[in-house]
């Protein structure tokens, strides 16, 4: 009776170890940077293109993370083949995050159309709340499916970001509804967390050389 529990616990620990490199944190933070930088580009590029130009940037970041995992992380921590349940969670997570990103992108276009015909101040608080809830749901699902509690904290932090940005805009005159400030700070916190986790992994897990593996076998 204890064996299945022990195996499940060991798999969960191994799964969390693969997410302890901080690279997912950095990748998601780069996505959040879009909300900080795109408003600054909207005047010159328009609302659609100021967001669309980030797609190749996301591709480059994903490629860099893939290369780091393959050539830096895996030689230190090895690779783990997870069971069917864990693989199903990963597929669900990928699908949910893809759908969520599409919904946020579509919501951004709808907001741009509303703003072009209406006074943004009338809708600012509603838009900020909806955007924050989108992000909270996404990070909560990520925390659950990936067994990574820090994603819940990211969700709460990003839930508060849009309303705080709107408050900075309406009460203190911050430009672009405060998004460059609040999302820039949020992304910075996530990037620093990811870098700290990555450096800790490098420090605690020296590279496993092939000759060492052969001697141990």
N, C-alpha and C positions, 0 to 999 in steps of 0.2 A: 504493500500500500504506500510505503514511503518513497519507493523508487520513482514513480511518475512525477510526484511533487518535486523531488530533487532534480530530476531532468528538466522539468519545466522551469524551476528556479535557475538552474545553470544556463538554460537557453535565454531566459530573460536577462540575466547578467551579461551574457555575451552580446546580446542585442543592444543593451545600453552602452556597452563598451564601444561598439561600432559607431555610436552616435556621440561619443564623448570626445571626438576630435575637434568639435566646434565648427566644422565646415558647413553643416546645415545652417547654423546660426548666421554665419557670414553670408551664405547664399540668400537666405530670407531677408537679411538686413539690406542687401543690395536691391531687392525688390521694394523694400520700404523706402529706399532712397529715391525711387521714382516719384513718390508723393512729395518729397522735399525739393527735388530739382525740376521736375516737369512744370510746376507753376511758374518758375522763373523763366522758362523757355516758351510759355504759351503765347506771349505777346508777339514774339518773332516767328514762331513756327505754327501757332494755332493749337487748340486743345487736343486735337487728334494726333498730330505729328509729334507734339512734344512728349506724348506717351509712347507712340509707336516706335520711335527711334531707340527706345530702351530694349526692344526685343533682341537685336544682335548683341547688345551689351550683356543681357542675361545669358545668351548662348555662350559668350566668351567666358563668363564667370563660371557657368556650369562645366565647360570644358576644363578650365583651370582646376576646379575642385575634383573632377574625375581623375585628372592626371596626378594631383596631389595624393588622392586616396590610393591610386594604383602604385605609384612609385615612392611614396613617402610613408603613408599610413600602413598599408598592407605588409610591407617588409618588417614592420615593427610589431604589429598586433596579429598578423596572420589573417586568414579569411575563415568565415563561418558560414556553413550552409544551414539555413533555418528550416524548421518544419512547415507543414502545410498551413497551419493556423497563422504563424508569423508572416509567411509569405502572402497570405490572404489579407492580413492587416496592411502590409506594405502596398499591395495593389489598391486597396480601398483608400489609403492615404493619398496615393498618387492621383487617383481619379477625383477625389474630393477637392484636393488642392488645385487641380486643373479646372474643375467646374467653378470653384470659388474665384480663381483669378479671372476667368472669363466673365463671371457675374460682376466683379469689381470693375473690370474694364468697360463693360456695357453700362454699368451704373454711372461711371465717369462721363461717358458720352451723353447719357440722358441728362445728367447734371449740367453739362456744357450747353445743351440745347435749352434747358430751363433758364439758365443764367442769361442766355442771349436775348430772351424775351421778358424776363422778370427781374425784379430787384433781388439780388442774392441775399441781402440782409433778411428778407422775409422767409427764406428757406434755409439759412445758414445753420441754425441749431438742429433742424430736422435732418439735413444732409450729414452733418457731423455725427449725429447719433446713429444713423443708418450705417454709415461707413465704419464707425467704431464697432457696431454689433457684427458686421460682416467679418471684421478682423478677429474679434473675440471668438466667434464661432469657429473660424478656421484654425486658430491657434489652440483652442480647446480640443478640437478633433485631433489635431497633430499631437498634442500632449497625451491624449488617450491612446491613439493607435500606435504611437511610437514609444509609449511608456517613458516619456521625458517630461518630468514635472516642471522644468524651467520654462517650457513653452506656455504653461498657464500664466506665469508671471509676465511673459511677453504679451500675451493676449490682454491682460488687464492694463498693462502699460499703454498699449496701442488703442485700447478702448477709450482711455482718458485723453489721448493725444488730440483727436479732432475737436472735441468740445473745448479743450484748453486753447487750441489754436484759434477757434472761433471767438473765444473770450478775449484773447490777445488782440484779435483783429477789431472787434467791436468796441472794446474798452480802452485799448492802448494804441490803436492805429497801426498794428503790424501789417505788413503787406501780405498779399496772397492768403489771407485768412489764417495766418500764423503757421501754415503747413510746413514751409521750409524750416522753421524753428523746431516745432514739436516732432515732426517726423525725422528731421536731421538728428536731433538729440536721441530719439528712440533707436534709430539705425546705428548711431555711434555706440550706444550702450551694447547693442547686440553684437556689433563687430568686435568691440573690445572683449566681450565675454567669449566670443568664438576664438579670438586670437589667444586669450589666456588659456582656454581649454586645449587648443592646438599645441601651444608651447609646453604645457604641462605633459601632454601625451609624448612629445618628442623627448622631454627630459626623463620621464619615467620608463620609456620603452626604447632602449637603444636598438639600432638596426640589427636584424638577424642576418648574418652573412651565410652564404651557402656552405662554406667550409665548416662553420659552426654547426649547422643543421646536420651535415654529414657525420661529424664526430659524435653528435648526440644520438644519431640513429645507430 
